[in-house]
Amino acid sequence: MLRDDLCITIPSFFRCPISLDVMKSPVSLCTGVTYDRSSIQRWLDDGNTTCPATMQVLQSKEFVPNLTLQRLIQIWTDSVRTRVESAGSPAAKSVPSRDQVLDAVTDLKAKSGNPLCSLAGILSFAEESENNREFLAKIEGLVPLLVGFLDNVDGGIPRSVEFLEKVVKALDFVLSKAQDDETVKHSIVKNQQGNCIASLLLVLQRGSSDSRIASAKVLKFAAADVESKILIAEKEGLIRGLFKMISSDGDAMLIENGLSCLVAISTPKRNKARLIHLGVVKTLSELLSESKWSVAITENVLTLLETVSSTREGRSQICEDPTCVASILQKVLKVSNAATEHAVTILWSVCYVFRDQKAQEAVTKAHGLTKILLLMQSNCSPGVRQMCADLLKIFRVNSKSCLSCYHTKTTHIMPF
């Protein structure tokens, strides 16, 4: 039970006016009122046309992520978690000193003592602060030592999933602060036996959430060139392991890091084909149709869709799924500049460059012309503006009636 001085008071503006819970993904309506994304989306999906708090009729059902409030909530949440953890522990967590960490590294190199205990001490030290991770990154020989454990050249140290999890998490901490060393990247991927990738895959399949995230980060780090990307993707079961990460219901960190790794390895042509064959478009479409994910997740989903849209098979799967096209269109506005560019590029590719009739119909049905016109009048990049102009030409030629459905009291400068 918490002490009286640790009773938690939730700031009122952190609560969603609908659910009264702390907001996970705050978004603001045109009325200026902020709600949790999932709550307001359900309100709108139920057919309501008013702002729940003010009861004003909504001129637009679009909402904008309130990133400032989201950061404040995250800072407050982290602070509360720290206080609760401290209150629940009889003593502060013991963190090894720098000398003790150096001794642990020496023991690992000499294969003396308990390797699990040595790794646990290194991890405890790394988790404490950025400075500690920078200190670890400067220890000579630590990175090759950890890579050697993954590569099974450890001279007889007993290996297990638990051991590999600690190795992978330690390696992730160190690589996050290490210099961009091509030799290290090559040693992870291009070792003759391929044991490093096999070890990372084992953690990806059987490890905890934290270690799976670390494994995906190490794989992303190692995907330095086309050959490395292909070697990683060709490992049997690895892409399926990443697919399992991005299908994790509700675990945003698993999804984000799984997507980030897939983006890193997706560019070679044969990797695109492998992703498409395994059904990446359907998985991405399902993710994109949900409104609860962060900006980073949305950007990664759109990046992957843009990548596969550069192939005929990828475009075919996107165009065969009208839900996917409509979801892409929903992300054209009010997510981020990067998301806008990726979304418009995909629509431009399937509708303008390759003139897919099903995609054009899906865009028209989802009132895409309205969004394209609004985007052209925003502060978008010249490249996005040109792609929008190209799209408008297509819809002007193919469906003049779609212009008649665009009603507004605002005066617009038409691009034609």
N, C-alpha and C positions, 0 to 999 in steps of 0.2 A: 504493500500500500504506500502511496506517495506521501511525503511529508506535506504539511500544510503550506509551506513556502514554495512548494512545487506544483500547486494546483494550476491547471492550465486554463487560461482565459482566451477564447478564440476571438480575435478582432471581428467585429460585425461585418465589415466590408469584405472579409475573406469567405463569408457564407453565401451560398447561392440563394437568391430570394425564393426559388421554387422548392428545392430539396432541403434547404437550411443546413446542408453539409458544407465542409470546406471545399472550395472549388478545385478541381484537378486540372481543368482546361478552361479558364475563364474567357468568354467572348462577349463582345458588346453589340447590342442591336443599334439600329439607327436612332432610337430614342435616347441613347447614351447609357442605358441601364446594362449592367454586366451580369451574366448568368453562367452557370457551368454548362459547357457545350452539350453534354448528353441530355441535361434537363430541358434546355430550351429547344433542342432538336425534337425531343418527344412532343413538346407543346405544339410546335409548328407542324409536325407530322400528323397530329390529331386534327388538323384543319383549322386551328385557331389563327386569327389574323390580327390579334392585338398584342401589345406588350403586357405581360402578366402583372408587372409591378404598377404601371401607370394606366393601363387599359387604353392607351392611345392606339388608334388604328395604325398598323405598320405600313409605311410607304414602300418599304423593301423588307424582304425576309432574309436578306444577306446579313451575316455577322462578321465582325472583325476580331481576331485573337487579341486579347488584352495582355500583351507580353510583359509589360511593366508589372501588372498585378500578379502575373504568374511567377515572375522572379521573386517578388516580395513574399508570396506564399511559400515558395521553395526555401527561401532563407529562414522564414519563421518555422517551417516544418523541421528543417535540419537542426535549428536551435532547440526546439522542443524535444526532438529525438535524443539529442546529446544530454539534455537535462534528465530525461527519463532513464536513460541508460546509466547515468552517473548515480541517480537515486536508487536504482535497483541493484547496484554493485556495492558490496561492503568496502571495497577499496578500489582505487583507480587501477586501470589496466596497466600491467607492467610492460614497459617497452624497453627492449634491449638498447644498450648504449652503442656508440659507434665502434668502440673497441670490441664489444661482445659480438657485433655483426662481423667484424673482420675476423674474429676467431672462428665464427660459424662458417665463413667462406673458406678459411684455411682447413677446417675439419672436412668440409665437403671435397676440397681438392685432394686432401690426404686420404679420403675415404675412411676416416676414423670417427668414432662416436656414432650417434644416431642421426642418420641423414634427414629423417622426418622432423626431428626436433630442430636441427640446424635450419632447415627450410622454413619451419614455422616461425622461428625467431627472425629470419630475414623478412618474411611476410609481415609480421607484426611491426617491424621497424618501418617497412615501406608504406604501410597503411596509415602511419601516424602523420606524415606531412610531405609536401612537395620537396622540401629541402632534403629529407631523408632519401627520397627517390633519386634526386640528383646526386647525392653522395654514393648511392649504390651504383649508379650508371658510370661513375668514375673509377670503380674498383677494377683494377686490371685483371682480365681473365675471367670475370664473372659471367659475362654473356656467353663466351665459348663453352664454359663449364655447364651452364644451364642447357644450351643447345645440345651438348654432348649427352646429357641425361635423356633428352628427347630422342636422340639418335641411337640410344642403347650402346654407347661406347663408354660406359661408366665403370668398367673394370669389376663388375660383379655386385654393385649395389643393388639390393632387392628392389624391384620395381612393381608398382601396383597402380591402380587408378588413383588412389589417394595421393601417392607419391607424385604421379604425373600432374595431378591437379595443382599441387603446390609449385611444381616446377613451372608450369604454364603461367600461373598467376604471378610468380616472381619475375618471369621473363617479360610478361606484359608490363609490369611496373617499371622494370629497368629500361625496356625499349622505348617507353613513353618519354624518357628523358635522355636517351642515348643519341649520339650523333647519327645521321642518316648514313649508315655504313653498308655499302653494297655487298661487302664480303659476308656480313652477318646474314643478310637476306638470302644470299646464294647458299650459305651453309644450311639454312633451314629447309630450303626447297630442293636443292640440287645435289644432295648427298646421294651416294651411289645406291644405298639400300632403300632409300625413301622412308626410313624409319621415323623421321621427324614428322612428316605429314601423317603417318599412321598413328603416332602418339597423339597428335593434335586431334585427329578424327576420333580416337578413343575417348578423349576428354569431351569432345563435342557430343558424343553419343551417350556417355554414361556419367558425366560429371554433374556437379551442382550448377545452378544458374550462373553464379559468379565465375566459375571456372570455364563454363561454356562461352560466356562473354569474352573472357580472357583469350580463349582459344581462337575465337573469331577475329579478335584484334591482332593476334600474332600472325594469323593467316593473311589478313589484310596488309600488314606490314611487309610480309614476305612476297606479296604479289607485285614485284618490282618491274617486271618486263613481261613481254608476251609469253616467253617460254615458261616463266614461273607461273603465270596465270593458268596456262594449259596444264602444267603438271599438277597443280592444286585441283583443278576441276576434274581431271581424269582419275583421281583417286576414288575408287569405288565406294560409294556411300557418302562421300563428303558433301556433295550438293544437296542430297536428301537430308543430311544432318542440318545444313543451313536452312533448308525449307522447313524443317521441324521447328527451328528457332522462330522463324517469321510467322509460324502458325500458332505460336504460344498465346492462348487467349489471355488478354489483359496484362501480359508482362511486356511493358513498353521497352525496357532496356534490352531484353532478349531480341525483340523484333528489330529495334533500331540497329543493333550491332550485327545481327544476321543479315539485314538488308545492306548495311555498309560493306560487309565482306563480299556479298554477291555483286554489288556494284563494282568493287575493285577487280573482280576476276571475270567480269562479263564481256569485256570488249573484244577478245578474239572471236573470229567467226564461228569456230567449232564450239566454243563455249556458249555462244548465243543459241546455237542449234540445240545443244544439250539442255539448256534452260527451258527452251520452248517445248521440247519433247517431254520434259518432266512436268509441264503444266504451269509454268511461272505466271503466264498471263492471267489465268483464272485466280490464282492465289493473290496476285497484286490487285486485281479488280475487286476482290472481296475486301482487302485492306483499305482500298481507296474509297469504297462505298461507305465506310464508317467514318464518323466525324470526330471521334474521340482522340485521335492520335496527334502527336506533336508535329510541329513544323518540320523537324528533321526527318521523321518517318515519312511524312507526305512527300518531301523532296526526294528521298531515296526511292520511294515507290515510282514516282514520275520519272526519275533518272533511268531506272531499270526498264520501264515501259518505253521510254524514248530509245534506249539501246536496242531492244528487241524489235522496235518498229522499223529499224533500218534493214530488216530482212523480210522477204516475202511471206514466210510462214508466220512471223511475228505479227505483221500487219493483218494477215488473214484472221488470226485468233482475236486480235483487238476488234476488228470490224465485225466479226461474227457475234460479238458480245455487246449488245447495245447498252447494257448497264455499265460496261467499262468506259465506253465513249462518253456517256452522260456523266460518269463520275469524274473523268478527266476534265470535262467542261466545267464542273462545279469548282475545280481547283484553279481555274484561270484567274480568278480575282480573290483578293483579300487573304492570301496565305503568305506568300513571300515573293520577292522578285524572281528568285531562282525557280520556285514552283510555277510561276506564271510562264517563264521562258520554256521550261520543260513541257508544260501542258500545251502551250500554243504550238511548239515544234511538233509534238505528236499529231495534233489535229491537222496542222499544215501538211505533214507528211502523208497521212492517210486520205485526207479530203482533197488537197490541192495537187500534190506531186503525183499521187497514184490514183486519184479520182475514184475512190471506192464509193459506190452508190449507197451501200448500207451505212457506212460511216456518215456520209452527208445527210442521210435521212435521220439518223440518230441525233446529229447535231441540231438539225432543224426542229425535230420533235421536242428537244430539251431547251428550246428558245435560245440556241447558241448565238444567233445573230445579234440579239440584244447585248449579250455579254461581250461579243467581239467589238461592237460599236462603242460600248462603255470603255473597254480597254484602250481603244485607239485614242480616246479623249483623255486618258490618264497619262501619268508621267512614265510611260513605258519606254523601253530602249528602242533605238531605231530598227534593230533587227526584228523585234516583236511587232513593231508597228507595220513593217513591210509584210511580214507573214499574215497579219490581220487583214491588210489590204488585199493580199492574194486570195484569202479565204472569202472575203466579201465579193470578189469578182466571181468566184464559183457560185455562190448562193444567188447572186444577181442574175446569172445566166440560167441556172438550173431551176430556180424557184422564186420568181418575182413576187409571188404571193407572200413569201416570208417577210418581205419588207413591210407589207401592210399590217402585219401583226405587231409591229414595233410602235407602240403608243407611248408618248411621253409629253409632258408639258415643258420639257427642257428643249431649248434650241440647240441643235447639233450641227457641226460642220461635217457634211457628208463627204466621204473620200472619193466619190465619183459623181 
